[in-house]
Amino acid sequence: MKAADLTSRLLLEAQHCPMRQMCPLAFLCASRLDENKYLLPSISDVDAGEMIWTDLSARRRMFVVRSGMLCNKVYGNKETEIPQAIFGPGSVAGVPDVFIPYVASDFYYFVGLMPSQLCSFDGDFFKERLAEVGLEEAQQITSRISLNQTTSIYGQTLTLTHRRAEEKVASVLLRLDLALSRQPGYEGELPITHDDIAFIACVERATASRELKRLARDKLIDIGYRRITVLPALRERYGTMIEANLPFYKSDETITGA
């Protein structure tokens, strides 16, 4: 395929991306740099368990979750790992690394919870385009990104406040289901393992498996090989949990058209 044809295809795909209205960086994607040049993301596949850093490159990068799910893990004392947040479709990572020169990967990194896709943007281009849209719109963009991250962290905090293991596991399932509901074509199937559920819920693996089997017996979920399907009955029973209905900010016409 000729380079010009490839660029045209990427431009068309970016302009009609199904996640465009969910993406706080939509103002940046496919924006015109000059008469014949457009700013297009690099799209990469991430496997389950694969690590992604935002800061291990000469030029800082920003990442947007295009599909799937990533877990933000942080280091704890005594060489432990702690789940900080889950990043679903439309979530953005890497903003602090672009503006503040520090080695963030010393204490946090992202891991694919399931096969996912990421859009990657050059951090310097982001800073330039953000300056061009004006102060008010720049504040709106960075606020949306920050609020979505804060909401994700809040969801993890809510999971940990439950006393019973059953509620912790149900909380994780509802949060994953809520995040993936933003993804076109999602029908309730979570390609995720019991180990991942246990890690995010901060319970033992055997405990998570026991609670998942109990939820399956009650016909709230369906369990298969490396997948869990969330059924409507789960939300009917646990839908009053705050984390089942967390709001996330989207793009809007003003910023998207900048």
N, C-alpha and C positions, 0 to 999 in steps of 0.2 A: 504494500500500500504506500502511495506517495505521501510525503510529509504533509503537503497541503491538504490532502484528503483526510488524513488522520486528525489534523488540527480542526478541520471543519466538523468532523464527527464528534470530537471531544467538546467542541463549543456547543453543538446542538444538544448533546447529552447534558452538559452543565446547565444550559438554559431551561431544559425541560426535566431537570432532576426531580423525582417525586418527593424528595425531602426539602425542596427549596423553601417552602413556606415554614418549615420547622427549623431552618438553619439560621442562627444569628450572624453567620458570615456570608449570607446570600448577597449582600451588597458588594462583596469582594469577588465572588465567583463569576467568571465570564465577563468581568468589567473590561472596558476598552482601555488599553495602555497607549496606543496611538492608532493611526488609521488602519493598520493591518494586523495589529497585535492585541491579544486578549489575555487576561490573567486566568489561567485554567489550573485546577488542582491536580496534584498527582494522586491517583487512586490506587490503593494497595489493599491486598487481602491479608487478614490476620487470622491465624488458626487459633483454636482453643488452646490456652496455655502459653501462647507466644507473648513475649514481653515487648512493650513499646515505651521508649523514653521520649520526652519532649525536648531534651536539651543536649543530647550527645551528638552534636554536629557543629561544624564551623559557623554555619548560618542557622540561626534559630528557626524552628518550624512550629507550626500550629496544626492541630489535628481536629477534624470533625468526624464524629461517628456517623457514617452514612447508613450502615445497617448492622444489626447484631448488637453485641453488648461487651463492654470492657469493665473490669473491676480496677479501681484505683487502690493499690495496696501501699501501706506505709510500714516502715520498720519500727519495731518496738524494742523495749529493753530485753536483754537476754536472748538476742537473735530471733525474736518472734516477728511475725508478720500480722498486720492488723488491717481488716477491710475498712476503708474510709468512705467509699461511695461506689455506686454503679453508674456507669455512663452509657446511656442508651442513645438511640438515633436522635441526632440534632445536638448532642452534647459537644462542647468545645474544650480542648485541653491545650495548654502551652502558653497562655497569655502572660502569666508572670515571668516565664522564662524569656519572653521576647523583650520585655521592658527592664528586667532586672538581671544583670549578669551574675548568676550564682549557679553552683552545681547542684540542682534540685534532686538529681537522681541519687544523691547520697541517702535520701530518706523516702522517696516515693517513686512509684513506677506503675504502669498500666499493664494489665494482663488480659488477654482475650478470654472471655467466659464461654464463648461459642464462636464458630466461624463468623467473621465480621469483615466489614469494609471501612476503610478510613480515607477521607480526603485530606491531603496535606498541602499547606500553603507556606510560602516563605515568609518568615516573620518580618523582615524588612519591608516587603511589599505591603503587609498588613498595616504596619505603622504609617507608611506613606499614604495609603488610601484612607486610613482612619483620620489622618490630619486634614485630608481634602474634603471630607463630608461636613466639616464644621463641628464646633464644640458641642452643641446640643445633641446632634445625632450621634456623635462619637460617644458621648456619655450614655445614651440609650443603648448603643451596641454593647459596650463593655458592661453595662449594668445587667443586660439580659444574660450575658455569658456568666457573670458572677452569681446572679440569682439562681440560674439553673444549677450551677455547681453547689451553691449553698443548699438548695432544695434537695439535691442528691445526698449530701452529707446529713441533712436533717432526717431523710428517710432511713439512713443507716442508724442514726441515733434512736429513732422511734423503734426500730427492730430490737435494739438492745434493751429498751425499757420494759419489754414484756418479761414476765417472770417465768411463764410456762414455756417449755420447749415447743409444744404444739403451736403456740401463738407466734413464737419466733420464726418457725419454719413457714407458717402461713403468711407472715409478714413479708418474708423474702420473696415468696412466690407472687404475692400481690404486687410488690414493687417491680419485679421483673416483668410481669404481665402488663403493668401500667406503662413502663418504659417502652416495651416492644409494641404496644398498641399504637404508637406514633409511626410505626413502620408499615408502609403499604403491603397488603397481602398477609399480614399476620393474623393467624386464626387460633391462637392460644397454645401452640406447641413450643415449649422451651427446650432447645437442644442443650441440656445442661446436666451435669452429673450430681450424684449425691454428695460427693466431696465438696463441690463448689457451694451447694446449699448449706452444708455444715459450716464451711469457712465463713460465709457471709452472715449466717445466723449466730456464729460464735458458739457452736455446740459440737460435741463429739460426733464423728461420722456415724457411729452406730446409733446414736440418739436421733440424728437427722433421718436415717433410713427407717427407723421405727416409726417416727412421726409421719413420714411420707406414706408408708404402708397403711397407717391408720387413716390418713386422709383419703387414700385410694379405696379402702374398704367402705368408707362413708360416701363414696362416689362423688368426692369433691375434686379429685384429680385422676388422671390416668397415667400410669407409669409404664414406660417402655425402655428399650435399650438406649442409654444416653439421651433420654428425652423425658420430659414431664409435660403433660397436657393439662392446662388449667381449664376446669369446667365452670360453667356459670354458677353452680352451687357453691363453689368456694367463695366467690364474691358475695353471694347471698348470705353466707354465714359470717364472713369476716369483713364485709364491705364497710362496716362502721369504723374500722381502723383509719386513722388519719392518713397513714402512708398509702392507703388504697386509692386516694383521691388527690394526690399532690399536684398542684398546678405548675406547669412549666411555660416559660415565656417563649414566644415564637417570633419570627420576623414579621414585619408589616410592610405595607405598600410604600410608605415614605422612605424607609431605609433600604428596602429591596431595590427601589428604583434609583438610588443615589448613584 
